[in-house]
Amino acid sequence: LGYGLSINFTDIMWKSLVKKKYPDPLDYQRFMGNFSSAVGLSTCIIIFFGVHIIRILGWRVGALATPGIMAVLAVPFFVCVFMGLEKSSLLNVAVGIGTVQCLLSKTSKYALFDPTTQMAYIPLDNESKVKGKAAIDVLGSRIGKSGGSLIQQGLVFIFGDILSATPAVAI
């Protein structure tokens, strides 16, 4: 639920900044294609090391890596957006930090967070596993994503666009 809400807010805001930096649709698609390739490559690399990270540092570190990365990198991202995006240098910095934040949060989710959530089901009996996974996977992720979308629609309705709603999203 928390991941769905958080990634929804930061991802949409970051994509709005990328569209502002790359107004030409071809440039925007090229950037997003390169970003998707980088997420795939970095996820493969981290998955290889993720097993060792969880084994050496423990389940808790693996589970908390994604929220920690998202929180730590959200601060400079929102600071750049609050400083104003009229200057192209600040827009470039905000897009750069947002790109790193989205890349690392998606990579750590796929390579660390998802496996640790699956590990949480191991000690449960079969019936509890099925019910727990259904409740968490279906309800938790869907409510997080759809709830984030609903809140964003309300913010766009109130503020006019998502970048104007930055103070509300940052809170």
Order of alpha helices (4+ residues) and beta strands (2+ residues): alpha-alpha-alpha-alpha-alpha-alpha-alpha-alpha
